[in-house]
Amino acid sequence: LARLLQAREWEGTLPYLDQRRLENLEEALSAEQTNFRFNIRRNDTGILIYSNLEGSAALEDHVHAVKQTELTVAQNSGEADYDYKIWDSGRGYYLLNVVLPDGTVQLFLPEDVEQAAYYGYTFDGDDAWDYDEAKDSRVTQSVLALEYGVADPLIVRDEFWSGQQDFQSYVRYLPLVAVLALVLERGYAACPDMTALSRRLAELYGADLGVDLSNAGTDRVLSADICGIKDRYALNGENLTDAYADIVFGTIFDPYLVDGVFDAEAVRIETETQARRLEAEFNSKRLYCVRQARRKFFGDSPAGIELGGYPGELVNVTPASLKAEYDRILASATIDVMVQGADEARVADLLLQKLQNVQRTPQPFAAPMGMAPTPLRHFKEEIPGLTQAKLCMLFTAGENTNPPSVSILRVAMSVLGGSATSRLFRNVREKQSLCYYCGSAAQRATGVMMIDSGVEPGKEMQAEAAILAEWEGLKNGPITQEEVDDCRRGLLSGMDALGDSLAALESWYYGQITRGEPLYPPEYGKVLTSAVTLDEVRQTLQSYSYSVCYAVTAKPGTQGKGGAEDVQ
């Protein structure tokens, strides 16, 4: 819209198709069609060119927050594409030939620098010419200021309205799911309280039951698992497989209910437990800093809502609302059952029996998403008494529908900051002593790369600059095969150790399930990791752009003087 408006001002009129396009844009961006509000101004004078607000209304009075950026529009851009240079071997430099607006060609030598500058060219003092379109008299440029935001409240059902509905849906159900996991772990219909459940687990040679909530990209995973000895080690020949399946399937499919809803006392206790967990986030400054950065980075995207939601939404958790959420999950969630060391066929039969009377329309996992690149935003929060500041830097790979493989991401993160031989560990932490810790991680499903570190208060900017220098060095400088192989060895060693833990193997295979990949063992993961090249590492790191920096540091004059009372 801005480009067409500027073109109309320069040309007086627009060609027919451009005029129709302008009219369509004006209609689509009218206040009646969108919640998006904006002003287009001259950047040098501030004069208003166009707005979809009525009359002289102020933008800040109609939107949640005002954002600003500038746009440079050029007329006759690309004129230099027709210019050409000819190498003069006798003189040892390039002869510049500029195509003028009337179609004639003018020759320039190094001594003609004043005339060449009129067309945006400068001689480099050696043998070549440099070009700057902003200084080319053949090109007319206009710098526009764009001010924009989203209406508050929303009045039109558009993509902003839909996004808000999705966000609010996540906000409402995540606290319910978090409390549900805690309530389910207390017992099920056959063992209705924690005492009965503990007694039953003790009878099974100290079997262990866990109900947890975790992330898989923008999806949430509610899991119930049980671990115990194999059938063949039972002293009296008990069928432990059936007993384990009865408990874990009972936990998920036969919860303990009172009058058709969850037990009110259990819901009250676990809601208070979840409230304490959410409030405790502030006590871990590293976790707090990371989550604050993620909230700024993801904004209103559901990916920015942490696992347990927000404390204020816990008021909506009741025995009835928890049962309704349980029913929704049971009907729509994808169910995967992983069996290790037990009779798989028997477990499958028991599962099918539980599912016989359940009406289900399971939904697939969400596709990978990403946040669009934005101008860098810095945030700083001062807290009295901190002895160690926290720095969290978030980068986005954009809306990439085909992100790098997990193997490539693992190697790239290990080289950058995920191992003791990484650039960040060796150079920023060890050589420069700028960080107590400094590590990197990437999430394929959301396209985000994170670097978080603990630094001395007051040295946040210095640490940030050093971290960015290492990232830039890997993007554009040399990467040796030796350093990649050093980092790769740590990954391969970790894969060798996966077989030592049932939980680690479960995580390994379930990650492949959530990504929609064919299942492969850690041995093949080693093959894929060994095949990652230097170019793939570099290209992956080049794909990220720096978006958000969040610092939590000591309030001036209070460094190292804190205590619990100061933090409060």
Secondary structure, 3 states (H helix, E strand, C coil): CHHHHHHHHHHCCCCHHHHHHHHHHHHHCCCCCCCEEEEEEECCCCCEEEECCCCCCCHHHCECCCEEEEEEEEECCCHHHHCEEEEECCCCEEEEEEECCCCCEEEECHHHHHHHHCEEEEECCCCCEEEEEEEECCCEEEEEEEEEEEECCCCCCCHHHHHHHHHHHHHHHHHHHHHHHHHHCCCECCECCHHHHHHHHHHCCCCEEEEEEEEECCEEEEEEEEECCCHHHCCCCCCHHHHHHHHHHHHHHCECEECCEECHHHHHHHHHHHHHHHHHHHHCHHHHHHHHHHHHHHCCCHHHCCCCCCHHHHHHCCHHHHHHHHHHHHHHCCCCCCCCCCCHHHHHHHHHHHHCCCCCCCCCCCCCCCCCCCCCEEEEEEECCCCCEEEEEEEECCCCCCCCCHHHHHHHHHHHCCCCCCHHHHHHHHHCCCEEEEEEEEECCCCEEEEEEEECCCCHHHHHHHHHHHHHHHHHCCCCHHHHHHHHHHHHHHHHCHHHCHHHHHHHHHHHHHCCCCCCCHHHHHHHHHCCCHHHHHHHHHCCEEEEEEEEEECCCCCCCCCHHHHC
